[in-house]
Amino acid sequence: MSHPEAVRFEFRRYNASRRFYQNDLVAKLPGLIITQFVVSQPVPIDLDNDHIALRFDFFDDWYNVMAFLDVNGDPTGHYRVSIQTPLQNEAGIWKGDDLLLGLEIMPEFKYSITGESDFLSAVEEGWMKIYSAANARDALRSLCQMVDGGTLPQEVMDAVHG
C-alpha cells in the first residue's frame, strides 16, 4: 500500500512564529502545486471537520486558493484565498510569507475581505516592505474582480467543477 507524497510548507507571519503545514500531494503542474488535507480545525465557514480542502499554490502569483469539498468530494461553494509571496522551494520545503490579506468566499461567489487591520499594522511597523504590500493589494484587487465575475483561476474551477 503506497502512501501519498507529503508536501511541506513554511510561512513567516507578522507578529507570530513561523507556521508549518503538511498536506498530501494531488498534482504538481508547471507553475502550480495542488495538495489536499482533511479539515481538522474550525474555519470561519460552516464546515464539518471531515470536509476535504484542496489547496492550489501558484508559484509565480501572490496567492493560494483553498477549495472546500464535502465528504463525497463535491464542491461546497466555499473557498479561501490567502495572499502570500511567491513560494520558493528550499530543501524540499515550500516557503513564503503570509501577507495577511485574504478572501472568504461563500456560495454564489459572495465574499468578504479578511486581515485588513493586521495588513495595515504590518506595513506601518515595517514588517512588510512596500513592494510586497503593493503586490498583495494588486493580487487582492485582481482576485476580487475575478470573484465579482463569478469565477476563480481556471485551474481551480477545472479541478473543483470538472
Contacts in CASP RR format, 6 or more apart in sequence:
PFRMAT RR
TARGET T0000
AUTHOR 0000-0000-0000
METHOD contacts of the structure
MODEL  1
MSHPEAVRFEFRRYNASRRFYQNDLVAKLPGLIITQFVVSQPVPIDLDND
HIALRFDFFDDWYNVMAFLDVNGDPTGHYRVSIQTPLQNEAGIWKGDDLL
LGLEIMPEFKYSITGESDFLSAVEEGWMKIYSAANARDALRSLCQMVDGG
TLPQEVMDAVHG
4 24 0 8 1.000
4 25 0 8 1.000
5 24 0 8 1.000
5 25 0 8 1.000
6 22 0 8 1.000
6 23 0 8 1.000
6 24 0 8 1.000
6 25 0 8 1.000
7 22 0 8 1.000
7 23 0 8 1.000
7 24 0 8 1.000
7 25 0 8 1.000
7 33 0 8 1.000
7 35 0 8 1.000
7 94 0 8 1.000
8 20 0 8 1.000
8 21 0 8 1.000
8 22 0 8 1.000
8 92 0 8 1.000
8 93 0 8 1.000
8 94 0 8 1.000
9 20 0 8 1.000
9 21 0 8 1.000
9 22 0 8 1.000
9 23 0 8 1.000
9 57 0 8 1.000
9 87 0 8 1.000
9 93 0 8 1.000
9 94 0 8 1.000
9 95 0 8 1.000
10 18 0 8 1.000
10 19 0 8 1.000
10 20 0 8 1.000
10 21 0 8 1.000
10 93 0 8 1.000
10 94 0 8 1.000
10 95 0 8 1.000
10 96 0 8 1.000
11 18 0 8 1.000
11 19 0 8 1.000
11 21 0 8 1.000
11 84 0 8 1.000
11 95 0 8 1.000
11 96 0 8 1.000
11 97 0 8 1.000
11 98 0 8 1.000
12 18 0 8 1.000
12 95 0 8 1.000
12 96 0 8 1.000
12 97 0 8 1.000
12 98 0 8 1.000
13 19 0 8 1.000
13 97 0 8 1.000
13 98 0 8 1.000
13 100 0 8 1.000
14 98 0 8 1.000
14 100 0 8 1.000
14 118 0 8 1.000
14 121 0 8 1.000
14 122 0 8 1.000
14 127 0 8 1.000
14 128 0 8 1.000
15 118 0 8 1.000
15 121 0 8 1.000
15 122 0 8 1.000
15 127 0 8 1.000
19 98 0 8 1.000
21 37 0 8 1.000
23 35 0 8 1.000
23 36 0 8 1.000
23 37 0 8 1.000
23 55 0 8 1.000
24 35 0 8 1.000
24 36 0 8 1.000
24 37 0 8 1.000
25 33 0 8 1.000
25 34 0 8 1.000
25 35 0 8 1.000
26 34 0 8 1.000
26 35 0 8 1.000
26 36 0 8 1.000
26 54 0 8 1.000
27 33 0 8 1.000
27 34 0 8 1.000
28 34 0 8 1.000
29 155 0 8 1.000
31 58 0 8 1.000
31 59 0 8 1.000
31 60 0 8 1.000
32 56 0 8 1.000
32 57 0 8 1.000
32 58 0 8 1.000
32 59 0 8 1.000
32 155 0 8 1.000
33 56 0 8 1.000
33 57 0 8 1.000
33 59 0 8 1.000
33 94 0 8 1.000
34 54 0 8 1.000
34 55 0 8 1.000
34 56 0 8 1.000
34 57 0 8 1.000
34 155 0 8 1.000
34 159 0 8 1.000
35 54 0 8 1.000
35 55 0 8 1.000
35 57 0 8 1.000
36 52 0 8 1.000
36 53 0 8 1.000
36 54 0 8 1.000
36 55 0 8 1.000
37 52 0 8 1.000
37 53 0 8 1.000
37 55 0 8 1.000
38 49 0 8 1.000
38 50 0 8 1.000
38 51 0 8 1.000
38 52 0 8 1.000
38 53 0 8 1.000
39 47 0 8 1.000
39 48 0 8 1.000
39 49 0 8 1.000
39 50 0 8 1.000
39 51 0 8 1.000
39 52 0 8 1.000
39 53 0 8 1.000
39 68 0 8 1.000
40 49 0 8 1.000
41 49 0 8 1.000
43 68 0 8 1.000
43 80 0 8 1.000
44 104 0 8 1.000
44 114 0 8 1.000
45 68 0 8 1.000
45 78 0 8 1.000
45 80 0 8 1.000
45 104 0 8 1.000
45 106 0 8 1.000
47 68 0 8 1.000
47 76 0 8 1.000
47 78 0 8 1.000
48 71 0 8 1.000
50 71 0 8 1.000
51 68 0 8 1.000
51 69 0 8 1.000
51 70 0 8 1.000
51 71 0 8 1.000
51 76 0 8 1.000
52 68 0 8 1.000
52 69 0 8 1.000
52 70 0 8 1.000
52 71 0 8 1.000
52 73 0 8 1.000
53 66 0 8 1.000
53 67 0 8 1.000
53 68 0 8 1.000
53 69 0 8 1.000
54 66 0 8 1.000
54 67 0 8 1.000
54 69 0 8 1.000
54 159 0 8 1.000
54 160 0 8 1.000
55 64 0 8 1.000
55 65 0 8 1.000
55 66 0 8 1.000
56 64 0 8 1.000
56 65 0 8 1.000
56 66 0 8 1.000
56 67 0 8 1.000
56 153 0 8 1.000
56 155 0 8 1.000
56 156 0 8 1.000
56 159 0 8 1.000
57 64 0 8 1.000
57 87 0 8 1.000
57 94 0 8 1.000
58 64 0 8 1.000
58 86 0 8 1.000
58 153 0 8 1.000
58 155 0 8 1.000
59 86 0 8 1.000
59 87 0 8 1.000
60 86 0 8 1.000
61 86 0 8 1.000
61 139 0 8 1.000
62 83 0 8 1.000
62 84 0 8 1.000
62 85 0 8 1.000
62 86 0 8 1.000
62 99 0 8 1.000
62 135 0 8 1.000
62 136 0 8 1.000
62 138 0 8 1.000
62 139 0 8 1.000
63 81 0 8 1.000
63 82 0 8 1.000
63 83 0 8 1.000
63 84 0 8 1.000
63 102 0 8 1.000
63 139 0 8 1.000
63 143 0 8 1.000
64 81 0 8 1.000
64 82 0 8 1.000
64 84 0 8 1.000
65 79 0 8 1.000
65 80 0 8 1.000
65 81 0 8 1.000
65 152 0 8 1.000
65 153 0 8 1.000
65 156 0 8 1.000
66 79 0 8 1.000
66 80 0 8 1.000
66 81 0 8 1.000
66 82 0 8 1.000
67 75 0 8 1.000
67 77 0 8 1.000
67 78 0 8 1.000
67 79 0 8 1.000
67 156 0 8 1.000
67 159 0 8 1.000
67 160 0 8 1.000
68 75 0 8 1.000
68 76 0 8 1.000
68 77 0 8 1.000
68 78 0 8 1.000
68 79 0 8 1.000
68 80 0 8 1.000
69 75 0 8 1.000
69 76 0 8 1.000
69 160 0 8 1.000
70 76 0 8 1.000
75 160 0 8 1.000
75 161 0 8 1.000
76 107 0 8 1.000
77 105 0 8 1.000
77 106 0 8 1.000
77 107 0 8 1.000
78 104 0 8 1.000
78 105 0 8 1.000
78 106 0 8 1.000
78 107 0 8 1.000
79 103 0 8 1.000
79 104 0 8 1.000
79 105 0 8 1.000
79 152 0 8 1.000
79 156 0 8 1.000
80 102 0 8 1.000
80 103 0 8 1.000
80 104 0 8 1.000
80 105 0 8 1.000
81 102 0 8 1.000
81 103 0 8 1.000
81 105 0 8 1.000
81 143 0 8 1.000
81 152 0 8 1.000
82 98 0 8 1.000
82 101 0 8 1.000
82 102 0 8 1.000
83 98 0 8 1.000
83 99 0 8 1.000
83 100 0 8 1.000
83 101 0 8 1.000
83 102 0 8 1.000
83 136 0 8 1.000
83 139 0 8 1.000
83 140 0 8 1.000
84 96 0 8 1.000
84 97 0 8 1.000
84 98 0 8 1.000
84 99 0 8 1.000
85 96 0 8 1.000
85 97 0 8 1.000
85 99 0 8 1.000
85 132 0 8 1.000
85 135 0 8 1.000
86 96 0 8 1.000
87 94 0 8 1.000
87 95 0 8 1.000
87 96 0 8 1.000
88 94 0 8 1.000
88 95 0 8 1.000
88 96 0 8 1.000
89 95 0 8 1.000
97 128 0 8 1.000
97 132 0 8 1.000
99 119 0 8 1.000
99 122 0 8 1.000
99 128 0 8 1.000
99 132 0 8 1.000
99 133 0 8 1.000
99 136 0 8 1.000
100 115 0 8 1.000
100 118 0 8 1.000
100 119 0 8 1.000
100 122 0 8 1.000
100 128 0 8 1.000
100 136 0 8 1.000
101 113 0 8 1.000
101 114 0 8 1.000
101 115 0 8 1.000
101 116 0 8 1.000
101 119 0 8 1.000
101 136 0 8 1.000
101 137 0 8 1.000
101 140 0 8 1.000
102 113 0 8 1.000
102 114 0 8 1.000
102 115 0 8 1.000
102 140 0 8 1.000
103 111 0 8 1.000
103 112 0 8 1.000
103 113 0 8 1.000
103 114 0 8 1.000
103 140 0 8 1.000
103 143 0 8 1.000
103 144 0 8 1.000
103 147 0 8 1.000
104 111 0 8 1.000
104 112 0 8 1.000
104 114 0 8 1.000
105 111 0 8 1.000
105 147 0 8 1.000
105 152 0 8 1.000
109 147 0 8 1.000
109 148 0 8 1.000
109 149 0 8 1.000
109 150 0 8 1.000
109 151 0 8 1.000
111 144 0 8 1.000
111 147 0 8 1.000
113 140 0 8 1.000
113 144 0 8 1.000
119 128 0 8 1.000
119 133 0 8 1.000
119 136 0 8 1.000
122 128 0 8 1.000
122 133 0 8 1.000
123 130 0 8 1.000
123 133 0 8 1.000
128 136 0 8 1.000
143 152 0 8 1.000
146 152 0 8 1.000
146 153 0 8 1.000
151 157 0 8 1.000
END
